[in-house]
Amino acid sequence: MKIDNIIDIISPESGDIDKETLHKMIYTYLDKYNKMILAYNNEAGEPVQSLMLYAIDEDFNIHFGTLKRFPKYEALVQNPPLSITVQEEKENGYKVATIKAVITEELSEKEKLQERLNWFRTKNSCEYYLENEEDFVMFKAQILSARLLDGSDGSLVRFDLTL
């Protein structure tokens, strides 16, 4: 499919949609998928991307895990702002969400980590191959803004939400 028409930005600020409706629309989209591309800056300040499993909670936070021994861990601790992309998981997917977020919590204490992981499994059924490692940690990132691009009907519509 080819995009034939580009429609103006739709946002609460433009008056075309109310914030609650847009919030629910973007939450529903993000809740449908379980993989994201996480972009962050490494310790040298260079941009890096990583495919990650994730889950979203009803407070609009993204949860994901990694290992402390990975260079990604130290980079995330030192520089918590993130950029996240979630693309429709099909060939020629024409929907994509881009997110600005910031890490607000790190869980490594076993009991709390297990509780979070149990919740995570209810939202994301993918095999999480890292979870049994001794240095496994989970992060929670607060979404600051989200953009949903929808070109599924031949017109590109951009929905912007700032929280």
One Martini backbone bead per residue (centre of mass of N, CA, C, O) as a GRO file, in nm:
protein
  163
    1MET     BB    1   0.099   0.034   0.018
    2LYS     BB    2   0.020   0.372  -0.037
    3ILE     BB    3   0.070   0.702   0.042
    4ASP     BB    4  -0.159   0.971  -0.053
    5ASN     BB    5  -0.204   1.114   0.237
    6ILE     BB    6  -0.161   1.400   0.454
    7ILE     BB    7  -0.246   1.461   0.774
    8ASP     BB    8  -0.282   1.635   1.019
    9ILE     BB    9  -0.246   1.693   1.333
   10ILE     BB   10  -0.359   1.501   1.616
   11SER     BB   11  -0.475   1.676   1.911
   12PRO     BB   12  -0.569   1.830   2.194
   13GLU     BB   13  -0.457   2.113   2.100
   14SER     BB   14  -0.635   2.111   1.824
   15GLY     BB   15  -0.934   1.978   1.906
   16ASP     BB   16  -0.976   1.673   1.766
   17ILE     BB   17  -0.905   1.549   2.057
   18ASP     BB   18  -0.914   1.393   2.346
   19LYS     BB   19  -0.696   1.289   2.582
   20GLU     BB   20  -0.840   1.027   2.676
   21THR     BB   21  -0.880   0.898   2.396
   22LEU     BB   22  -0.582   0.900   2.310
   23HIS     BB   23  -0.468   0.741   2.544
   24LYS     BB   24  -0.634   0.483   2.487
   25MET     BB   25  -0.536   0.434   2.198
   26ILE     BB   26  -0.231   0.405   2.268
   27TYR     BB   27  -0.254   0.188   2.481
   28THR     BB   28  -0.386  -0.029   2.302
   29TYR     BB   29  -0.153  -0.050   2.107
   30LEU     BB   30   0.077  -0.120   2.314
   31ASP     BB   31  -0.079  -0.374   2.441
   32LYS     BB   32  -0.067  -0.558   2.175
   33TYR     BB   33   0.236  -0.562   2.220
   34ASN     BB   34   0.599  -0.697   2.303
   35LYS     BB   35   0.787  -0.516   2.115
   36MET     BB   36   1.087  -0.310   2.117
   37ILE     BB   37   1.265  -0.016   2.040
   38LEU     BB   38   1.553   0.080   2.211
   39ALA     BB   39   1.673   0.408   2.273
   40TYR     BB   40   2.013   0.504   2.351
   41ASN     BB   41   2.293   0.606   2.533
   42ASN     BB   42   2.596   0.544   2.567
   43GLU     BB   43   2.885   0.611   2.741
   44ALA     BB   44   2.984   0.780   2.468
   45GLY     BB   45   2.701   0.904   2.340
   46GLU     BB   46   2.591   0.685   2.160
   47PRO     BB   47   2.368   0.549   1.963
   48VAL     BB   48   2.130   0.289   2.062
   49GLN     BB   49   1.983  -0.030   1.982
   50SER     BB   50   1.706  -0.241   2.120
   51LEU     BB   51   1.554  -0.539   2.148
   52MET     BB   52   1.246  -0.558   2.342
   53LEU     BB   53   1.069  -0.650   2.598
   54TYR     BB   54   0.726  -0.558   2.700
   55ALA     BB   55   0.518  -0.354   2.924
   56ILE     BB   56   0.204  -0.204   3.004
   57ASP     BB   57   0.052   0.011   3.211
   58GLU     BB   58  -0.222   0.205   3.328
   59ASP     BB   59   0.001   0.452   3.387
   60PHE     BB   60   0.202   0.466   3.138
   61ASN     BB   61   0.419   0.231   3.170
   62ILE     BB   62   0.732   0.089   3.099
   63HIS     BB   63   0.845  -0.255   3.095
   64PHE     BB   64   1.182  -0.388   3.154
   65GLY     BB   65   1.474  -0.598   3.086
   66THR     BB   66   1.804  -0.687   3.224
   67LEU     BB   67   2.153  -0.689   3.262
   68LYS     BB   68   2.417  -0.573   3.448
   69ARG     BB   69   2.648  -0.679   3.241
   70PHE     BB   70   2.536  -0.495   3.046
   71PRO     BB   71   2.599  -0.196   2.897
   72LYS     BB   72   2.306  -0.092   2.909
   73TYR     BB   73   2.269  -0.058   3.209
   74GLU     BB   74   2.465   0.178   3.267
   75ALA     BB   75   2.343   0.370   3.057
   76LEU     BB   76   2.058   0.386   3.192
   77VAL     BB   77   2.150   0.491   3.469
   78GLN     BB   78   2.310   0.751   3.357
   79ASN     BB   79   2.071   0.772   3.107
   80PRO     BB   80   1.719   0.774   3.129
   81PRO     BB   81   1.652   0.861   2.859
   82LEU     BB   82   1.408   0.766   2.601
   83SER     BB   83   1.348   0.574   2.300
   84ILE     BB   84   1.048   0.442   2.145
   85THR     BB   85   0.949   0.160   1.932
   86VAL     BB   86   0.626   0.054   1.787
   87GLN     BB   87   0.550  -0.190   1.554
   88GLU     BB   88   0.369  -0.334   1.352
   89GLU     BB   89   0.330  -0.702   1.332
   90LYS     BB   90   0.370  -0.673   0.997
   91GLU     BB   91   0.364  -0.674   0.686
   92ASN     BB   92   0.332  -0.360   0.606
   93GLY     BB   93   0.326  -0.182   0.844
   94TYR     BB   94   0.119   0.129   0.926
   95LYS     BB   95   0.204   0.125   1.235
   96VAL     BB   96   0.341   0.368   1.478
   97ALA     BB   97   0.521   0.413   1.783
   98THR     BB   98   0.646   0.700   1.955
   99ILE     BB   99   0.866   0.745   2.244
  100LYS     BB  100   0.895   0.932   2.540
  101ALA     BB  101   1.118   0.854   2.815
  102VAL     BB  102   1.172   0.772   3.175
  103ILE     BB  103   1.345   0.650   3.421
  104THR     BB  104   1.202   0.562   3.763
  105GLU     BB  105   1.286   0.243   3.791
  106GLU     BB  106   1.461  -0.012   3.983
  107LEU     BB  107   1.466  -0.375   3.989
  108SER     BB  108   1.646  -0.625   4.219
  109GLU     BB  109   1.479  -0.718   4.435
  110LYS     BB  110   1.354  -1.026   4.450
  111GLU     BB  111   1.059  -0.990   4.544
  112LYS     BB  112   0.981  -0.747   4.360
  113LEU     BB  113   1.076  -0.873   4.097
  114GLN     BB  114   0.881  -1.116   4.099
  115GLU     BB  115   0.622  -0.953   4.100
  116ARG     BB  116   0.675  -0.806   3.831
  117LEU     BB  117   0.716  -1.060   3.657
  118ASN     BB  118   0.436  -1.178   3.698
  119TRP     BB  119   0.293  -0.943   3.565
  120PHE     BB  120   0.442  -0.944   3.294
  121ARG     BB  121   0.335  -1.231   3.205
  122THR     BB  122   0.034  -1.125   3.171
  123LYS     BB  123   0.131  -0.925   2.918
  124ASN     BB  124   0.387  -1.124   2.833
  125SER     BB  125   0.441  -1.442   2.662
  126CYS     BB  126   0.723  -1.436   2.624
  127GLU     BB  127   1.028  -1.559   2.637
  128TYR     BB  128   1.242  -1.496   2.922
  129TYR     BB  129   1.584  -1.557   2.916
  130LEU     BB  130   1.692  -1.365   3.171
  131GLU     BB  131   1.535  -1.409   3.454
  132ASN     BB  132   1.751  -1.637   3.583
  133GLU     BB  133   1.951  -1.433   3.633
  134GLU     BB  134   2.125  -1.282   3.889
  135ASP     BB  135   2.138  -0.978   3.722
  136PHE     BB  136   1.845  -0.922   3.704
  137VAL     BB  137   1.646  -0.646   3.576
  138MET     BB  138   1.403  -0.384   3.620
  139PHE     BB  139   1.223  -0.138   3.441
  140LYS     BB  140   1.073   0.189   3.472
  141ALA     BB  141   0.892   0.394   3.231
  142GLN     BB  142   0.792   0.712   3.173
  143ILE     BB  143   0.564   0.860   2.981
  144LEU     BB  144   0.575   1.177   2.809
  145SER     BB  145   0.540   1.085   2.499
  146ALA     BB  146   0.322   1.030   2.203
  147ARG     BB  147   0.328   0.873   1.874
  148LEU     BB  148   0.084   0.806   1.618
  149LEU     BB  149   0.114   0.628   1.317
  150ASP     BB  150  -0.143   0.613   1.050
  151GLY     BB  151  -0.150   0.415   0.725
  152SER     BB  152  -0.387   0.190   0.679
  153ASP     BB  153  -0.582   0.380   0.460
  154GLY     BB  154  -0.360   0.576   0.285
  155SER     BB  155  -0.343   0.770   0.526
  156LEU     BB  156  -0.162   0.999   0.719
  157VAL     BB  157  -0.180   0.985   1.073
  158ARG     BB  158  -0.117   1.215   1.348
  159PHE     BB  159  -0.070   1.138   1.692
  160ASP     BB  160  -0.049   1.357   1.980
  161LEU     BB  161   0.102   1.302   2.316
  162THR     BB  162   0.112   1.487   2.618
  163LEU     BB  163   0.193   1.444   2.978
   0.00000   0.00000   0.00000
